[in-house]
Amino acid sequence: MSQKEINRNRRDLSRKTGLHYFLEGFSIMMQPGLKRFVFLPIVVNIFILGVYGFNG
């Protein structure tokens, strides 16, 4: 890799913001193979916290 390519890659990385990485992670999370590993724990947590909150 040449020095010119390295400098270009550094510039591209410096332009990405936190919002960019958040949206990129959200799009990765929505892939078919990963949905069950994301939504199942969320549903289980909501259920457990709901039961705990209801029973005090």
N, C-alpha and C positions, 0 to 999 in steps of 0.2 A: 504494500500500500504506500502510495507516495505521500509526501508531506502535504500536498495540495488536497488530497482526499481526506486526510486526517483533519485538516483545518475545516473543511466543509462539514464533516461529521460533527465536529465540536460546535459549529454554528447552529446546525440543525438541532442538536440536543439542547442548546441554550434557549431556543425559541419555545420549547415545550413548557407548558405551565402545569400547575397542579390540577386545574380543571381538565386539561388534555389527558393527563394520566388517569383521572377519575373516570372520564368517559370511556377511555380505552379499556379500563378494568371492567366497567359495566358491560361493554360490548363483548368482552371475553367471557364474562359471567353468563351471558345469555346464550352461549353456544349449547347445542343440544346435549352433549355429553356431560356438561357441567351443571346444568339446571338442577338436577336432583341433589347435587352436593351443596347447592346454595339454598334452594327453597325448602328442602326437608328440614335442615337444622333451624331455619327461621320459624317454620310452622311448629316444630317441637318446642322451641323456646317460647313462642307465643302461648301455646297450650299450657306449658308448665307455669309460666308467670301468671296466666289467667287463673289457673286452679289455685295457685299460692295466694294470689291477690284476693280471690273470692273467699277463701277460707281464713285469710288473715294470718 
